[in-house]
Amino acid sequence: MNPQWARVLRTIGFDRTFAKAQGQYLWDVEGNKYLDFLGGYAVANIGRNHPTVRRALVDLLQTDHPSMVQFETPLLSGLLAEELKKRIGRGLDYVFFTNSGTEGIEAAIKFAKCSTGRPGIVFAAKAFHGLSSGSLSINGDEGFRDGFGPLLPHCRSVPFDDLPALEHALVSHDVAAFIVEPIQGKGVNMPSPGYLAEAARICHRHGSLFVVDEVQTGIGRTGRFLAIDHEEGVEPDIIVLAKALSGAHVPVGAVLSKRSVWDQVFSSMERAIVHSSTFHQGSLAMMAGLASLKALDEDDLVANAKRMGQLLMDGLHAMKSKFEFIHNVRGRGLMIGLEFGPPRSLALRTGWSLIHAMDDNLFPQAVVLPLMDDHRIITQVAGHHIDVIKLIPPLCINEDDVRWFLSGFEDVMRKLHQFPGPIWEVLKKLGKHAVTKRSREPVPN
């Protein structure tokens, strides 16, 4: 379906077909078992094929329940909205359902512009909010934006975790909203304590909305239901959820908004469907959301995310003094970033420089590839041009899984600190492939 993506998977050894999934584990067609520390990009928070979600969906299908009648008041969407409001509070009394996080961001952009009468959107550098035209306009990675312009006007970025820069961006009073991830997905960048609460206050002082993208960080990922729950006094005007609300079965997202915003958008009966979507209240999606929240509670997964995340962080911090390449371990709950950097010793520094001269996206693959090949642990590089890998496993992992990962990661680190060595030979081959690919690309005029 996408030959270039197939080439990428083949190059990095991820071209495998999975035949079975249960919880935090996957099995390929040859019967090999894998530990999933990618979680479908944080979709599988409750694990895959959770019996509560599967049973709820099967039961619904067997009732001949009507879905997407359109001219109706669907019960299931009301129940899901009620559950979300109960958990989130903060005066976010209205819920608009979407099919994805990207659609949620698109809705938030429209709602903010309509409710404030302003054209501008401010976003954080290195942000990721989706890949549709609107969300791409507030994407902090130029690699995703190249070739798709011109994008939405009046969008500008400020450095993440920089309150003076945010205040400066808002003084023109043309900004509808500041949209931010409470922990940035690309790189797992953490805000300073108090940043989010003060950012909200600055926005409100200048008449701008404060919009929080909890698409990846929400639904228990960080050891609280929302990532903003870790900080007192964070008062958003809009929150966007998606990913894990699906139960890893049926796509669904939710945009929660204050009444003052909602009433400006849907201000009359003539504007009752000024923003809408054919599939946005589908019964299967609503049931998946309800069942996912029930499973989250039944298995006490929010607390488990906090416990297992702490075990992982403790183990990784203990390795930091042993391995020169590990420069930082950061995260919250089960959203963890491992950052690598130049080593002290001359031989390892030579290898570091050699690989980065070939391709500055290459080094993290020295960890991701052998974790997959040698230990059957699935992880991901955390972004372009950064030496970070990200861990976002299902929240149902246990202590044995933590030991599985830490043992595999330590083995990879030990071999990576042997230069020259087999891992470096693999990296050189990948680097040569990248250099050859670039040399064949047409030079822009």
C-alpha positions, 0 to 999 in steps of 0.5 A: 500500500505504501512501498516507501514505508515497506522499504523503511520497515525492511531496512530496519528489520521491522517487516514482520507480520503479527498474527496474535495480540493479547495485552502487552504481547504480540506474536508473529506468524512464526509464533515468536512472542514480542513485548510491545513498548510502542503500544500502537503510538499509545493507542493500546493503553489497556492492552490489545484485545481486552476482554471487557472491550471485546465483549462490549462490542460483540454484545452491541453488534448482537442487539441490532442497535441503530448507528449513525441515524444522524437525525437522532439523540444517540444515547451512547454518545451521551453516556460517554460524554458523561463519563469523560466530564466526570473524570475531567471536570474543570468546567469543560461541560460540552463534548464533541466526538471525533474520529481521531486526534487530528480531527480533534485538533482541527475542531479545536482550531475552529472553535478557538477562532470562532469563539474569539474572533481572532485568526492566530494560533500559537504552538510550541516548537517541536510540537506534533498535533497531526498531519492534516492541513490545519494540524500540520500548520502547527506542527513543529517538525519541518520534515512533515511540512515540506511540500504541503504549503502554503498552510494556514496563515497566522500560525507561529511557534514559541519555544516549549517551556518558555513563558516569556516567549509565550507572553510576547507572542500574545501581546498583539491580541490577535491570537485565538489560542495557544495549543500545547502538549503537556509532555511533547510526544516528539522527544518526550520533552517535559515542562518545568513545574508550574509551566502549564498553569502559568501558560493558561493564566497568560493566555486568559490575561490576553484573551486567548484560549488555552488548548491542551492536546492530551491525545497521547498523554491522556487516558492514564498514560502518565500515572494520572488520567490526564497529564495536566492532573500532575500540576495544580491550577491548570485551567484549559478552555479545550482538551483534546483526547483520542488514541487510547479512548479507542481501546485499540479497536474503534477510532474515537476522539473527544474535544471537551470545551467550556460552555463559553466557547461552545456557545459562540460556535453553536450560537443558534439553531441555524448553526447547529451543525456548523461543525460536524462529521458523519461518523463522529457519534458512531455506536461502536466508537462510543461503546469502545470508549465506554468499555475502555474507561471501564477496563481502565478502572477494573484493572487499576491501570492508572496506578499501574502506569505510575508503579511500572513507570517508576520501576523502569525509570529507577532501572534506567537511571541506575544504568546511566552511570554505567554507559557513556551514551546515556545522557538523560532519562526523563518521563512520567508514568509510562511515557519515557524518553531515553536520550543519548549523547556524545561519549567521553572516551575517544574510541566511542566518540569516533564511532558517534561522530562517524554515524552522525556524519552519515545520517543524524537520524541513525544513532537511535536505531542502534538501540531500536534494531537490536532490541527488536532483533535480539530481544523481541522488544518493540520500541520507536525513535522519538523524532527526527534529528534527535537521539532519543527513543521513546517507551510508551507500552500498554499500561498493563505491563508487569514487573516481569515485563520491566525486567525483560526490557531492562535486561534487553536494554542493558545488553544492547548498551553493553554491545554498543559500548564495544567499538568496533563491534557488530552493532556498529557494522549494522549501523555503517550499512544503514548509514551507507544506505542513507547516504546512497539514497540522498545522493540519488535524490534530485537536487531542488532548483 
